[in-house]
Amino acid sequence: YSVYPSKLLIPYRVALKKVFKNPQNYLVALFFGLAMSPWVSYFGVWHIPFFQTTYHVSHQEAFIVNVINVIAFGVGAPFFGWISTRHKSRKRFMFLGIIVALILNGCTIYVPSIPFPVVGILTSLSGFFISASTLSYAMSTEKNNPTAYASVFALLYVSALFFRMILDRVIGYIFTSALQSRNVQNFEDITINDYQTSLV
C-alpha cells in the first residue's frame, strides 16, 4: 500500500541514484547533523548537571527546565514548518533558528550571573528555535522522489549520529583531562570552567 499516486513513484534504484547525485542532500544532512548533535548531547546528557553546578539548583529544578526545553522543541517544529511554508522559504528560517538558539545557549552557558528563572526562559526559547532544524526533513522530501524518502532520512540520521559520536568523545576527553589535571576522578568535581570549555 502506498499513499502516493503510482505515477509519482519510480524504481527504487533510480530514485536512490538521484539521492546520491544531488549535492543538496549532503548539505542538508550536514546542516542537520551539526545542528542536532550538540542539542542532543547537551540537553540529553550534560544539561542537568551543568545547571546544578553553575546555578546551584536541585536536580528536580534542573530537570523541569530540561523537560520544558523538550516541550518547546515540540511546539517549535510544527510552527517553523507552518511559517516556512507560508513564506515559501525553508533555508531562511533554518539558519535564523540556529543563530538565535546559539545566542540563547551562549547566554546560559557563559553568563552564569543570570537569574535561574531567566535561564529557564532562555533555555525554553533555545529549544523552540533549534527545532527549525527539523525543516531538514521538509527539504529532503521536497527535493527527492517519495520512493527514496527513507534513504534520504537515513542520511540525516547518519550525519546526526556521526557528529554526536565525535562531540561526545571530545567532551569526554576534555572532562577527563580536566579531572586528571586536578587528581580527581569523580564527575561531580567538574567545574563551571570545565563545562564552558567543553561546550564551546
N, C-alpha and C positions, 0 to 999 in steps of 0.2 A: 504494500500500500504506500502511495506517495501523495503528499499534499500538493505537489507541483504538477501542473499540466505536462503531459508527456512530451509536448513539443519543446518545453524548456530544458528537458534532460538530454544529455549527450553521454556517450560511452565514458565510463569512469577513467580509463587510461587517457583519453583525450582531455578530459577535464583536469586530471592530475598534472599532465604536461603543461597545461595553461597556468596552473597554480605555480609551478616551479619556474616558469618562464616569465612570470610577472614580478618585476622588481618591487612593486608597491607592497606585495605580500610580505616580503622580508623587512621592509621599512616599518610596516605596521606591527609586525611581530617584535622587532627591535624596540619600538616605542612601548609596546605593551609590557615587554619583559623588564625594561628599565624603569617603567612607572610602577608596576605592581610588585616587583620583588622587594624593594625597600619597604613598601607599605606592609606587606605580609610579614616580613621579617621583624620590623619594628613593632607593629601592633600585635603581632601574633606571639612574639617571644619576649621582647625587651621593654615593651611599653609599661607594663605594671611595675616591674622592679625599678625602672627609671623614675617613674613618678614617686615611688616610695623613697628612693634615695635623694632625689632632687628637691621634692616638695614636702617631704616628711609627712606623708598621709598614710592612712591604713591601707591594707590590701583591698578591703571592700570598697573604699572610696576610689582607688585607682581602677579597680575592676569595673565600677559603674561607668566611669569616664570611657573606659575601653569599649564597653558594650554600646554606649551612646554613639561612639565613633563608627561602629559597625552599622548601627541603625541609620546613621546619617549617610553612610555609603549606599545603603539600600534605597534610601529616598532619592539620593542624587542621581543614581544610574538611570532610572526612567525619566527624571527631569531633563538630564542632558540629552537623552535620546529624543525627547519631545522638542526641546528648544533648538537642537541642531537640525532636526528635520524641518521645523518651521522656518529657520533662517537659511536652510539649504547649505549648511557648512558644517562638516564634521571636524576638520582639522583645527579651525579657529577655536572651537570650544575644548578640544582635546588639549591643546597647548595652553590655553587660558586656565583650565582646571589644574593642570600640573604646576604651572608657575605659582598660582595662588596657594596651592597646597604646600609647595616648598617653602614659601614665605611664612605661612602659618606654622608649619612644623619647626622651621628655624627659630621662630619666636619662642616656642615652648621648650626647645632644647637648649638654646644658647642665651636665653634671658630668664634665668631661674628666679628673678625677683618678682615676676608676675604673680599676682594672687592666684591660688589654685582654682577658684571658680571661673576666673577669666581663662585659665589654661584649659579648663573643661570646654568652654565655648569655642576657643580657638581649635582645639582638637576635633571637636564635632564638625566644625566648618571645614577643616582639612579633609576629614573623611568624606564630606559631601563633595568637595571639589575634586578629590582624587578619583572619584567614581567616573569622572569624564573619560578616564582611560578605557572604560567598557565600550566606548564608541568604536574601539578597535574591532569589536565583533560586527558592528553595523557596516563598517568599511569593508570588512572581509567578505560579507555576504553580498554587498553591492557590486563588488569588483570580480566576483567569481560565479561560476555556474553552480546551481544547487547540488549537483551530483558530487561536488568536491568540497562541500561545506565542512564536513568532518575533518578533512585533511588540512584545510586552512586553519580551523580552530586548533588542530594539533600543533601547528606552527606557533601559535600564540602560547599554548601551554608549555611547549618545549623551551621557548625563549624565556618565559617566566621562571620555570624550574632551573634553567641553566644559570641565570643571573642570581636567583635565590641561593643556589648552591655556592656560588662564588662569594656572594655577600656574607653568608653565614660563616664561611671559612675565614674571611678577612676579619669580621667582627670577633670571632672566637680567638683568632690569633692575637688581636690587639688586647683583648681582655686577659688572655693567658700570659702574655708578655708583661702586662702591667702588674699582674698579681705576682709573677715570679720576681720582678724587679724589687718588690717590697717584701719578698719572702713570705707570702701568704698564699693560701690555696682556696679559700672559701670565696665563692662568687658574691657573697653578701658584703665582701670588702671592696667591691668595685666602687670607685668614687665618681663624683659628678664629672670630673675632668676625663675619666676613662670613657664614660658614656658619650661625652661631647666629641671626643676624638674618634671613637668608633662609628658614630652616627653621621659623620661628615658626608 
